[in-house]
Every structure is written in C-alpha cells, then in structure tokens.
Amino acid sequence: MDLEIGNEEKTHNFSNAFSKELSLHIEKRPSFFSIDRFEDNLAICENLETGEIVNIPIQLLPKELKEGYILKFENNSYTLDLEKTHEKQEQIKKLVDNLFKEK
C-alpha cells in the first residue's frame, strides 16, 4: 500500500480500512470465560485471555452451570465449552496432586 507523507486522505482511508478489518477479526474470534461464582442474578467470570473480571446476567447463559465451568462467547451468545472445562479441571487436578505428592 502506497502511503505518502502529507497525503491525509490516503492515510485516513488506510486507517478506516484497517479499523474495519480489525473489528471483523475480533468479532469472529470467540472469547472464553471461567465462572468464578454466582451473585444474585449474575455470573462473576474471568476473561481467560485478558484476566478481566466481568459480570454476566444469568439469563444470558445456558442452564445448569457451575463454578469452574468455561463459557465460550461467540456470535453474540454464550455456550458451555465442555472440552475446555474438562481440560481446566484436569490441569487443576494435576496441580493439586503435585502439591500432595510425597518427596
């Protein structure tokens, strides 16, 4: 792409195109959340990528969730990700087992 210094129109067009492309990419990529706890009508969750704590209204979530489950947010909806949930549970089990191993 040819960007000339001083050509604000080309720079602006490039910036707009880049922003749109980035937004499309971000929107298509799923986000994953670990359920920490439930408070009132909210699930208190950790974004597994950013570490950010978010409050998600329970009515937006699938039924029968428990603390520690992993949610996938994609296409504007939350689903339970059983594969990632089992992986996380196995990681935690291994950590606990290693803590109590006799040396």
N, C-alpha and C positions, 0 to 999 in steps of 0.2 A: 504494500500500500504506500503510495507516494504522499508523504506529509511535508509540506513546505512550511518553513517557519514564517510566520506572519500571515498565513492564509487561515484565518479564523474559521471560515465556512467549512473547509475540509476537516479541520481539527474537530469542530463541533459535530459534523456528520460522523466522523470516526468514533467519537465519544458516545454518541447516541446509539450507533450500531453495536458497539462493544457492550454498552449497558444492557441493551435488549437481549443480546446473545447470552450474557452472563445470567440475567434473570431467568431466561428459559432453561439454562443448565441447572441452576439452583432449584427451580421449581420441580424439575423432573427427578432430582435426586432425593431418595427417601431420607427421612430423619428418624433416629431411634431414641427412645426414651425408656429409662428404667423407673418403674414405680417404686418410690421410696415409702410412701404412706398415704393414707386417706384421711382427710379432714373435712368434716361436714359433707358438702356435695362436690368436693374437689379431690383429684388425684394429684399428689405432690410428686413431681417427676424430675429426673435429671436427664438433660440432653446429653447423650453419651459422646457426642462429638465435641461440644463446647464446655460441658460441665455446668452449664446454666441450669438453675432450678426454675421450673415452670409449673404453674397451677392449671390443670386441665379439668374443666367441668365433667363430672362423671357421665352426664347424659350424652356426651360426645364419644364415649368409649364403649367397647364391646362389654357384654355382661360377663359375670363370673371371673373377674380379675383379682389377683392377689398381689401383695407386696413382693417385689423382686421380679415380677414379670416384665418382659421387654415389649414395648409397643413400637410399631412402625407407622410413621405418618407419611402417607403418600396419596396423591390425588385428592387432597383435602379431606382425608378420613384416617382414623386410627384403626389398626388391626393388631391382634396379638401375634407376635412373631415367636412361635414355639421353638423353632430351631435356635434362634439367638438366646431365648430364655434357657433352654437346656444347656447350651454352651456356657453361659454365665454361671449356672448352677454348678456345673462340673468344675469350672475354674475355682469357685468359692470352696467347693468340697475338697479339692486338692490342696488349696491353701490351708484349710483347717486341718486336714490330715497331716500336712507337713509340720504344722505347729506342735502337734501332739506326738510326733514320732520320737521314740527313744533314741538317744545318741549312743 
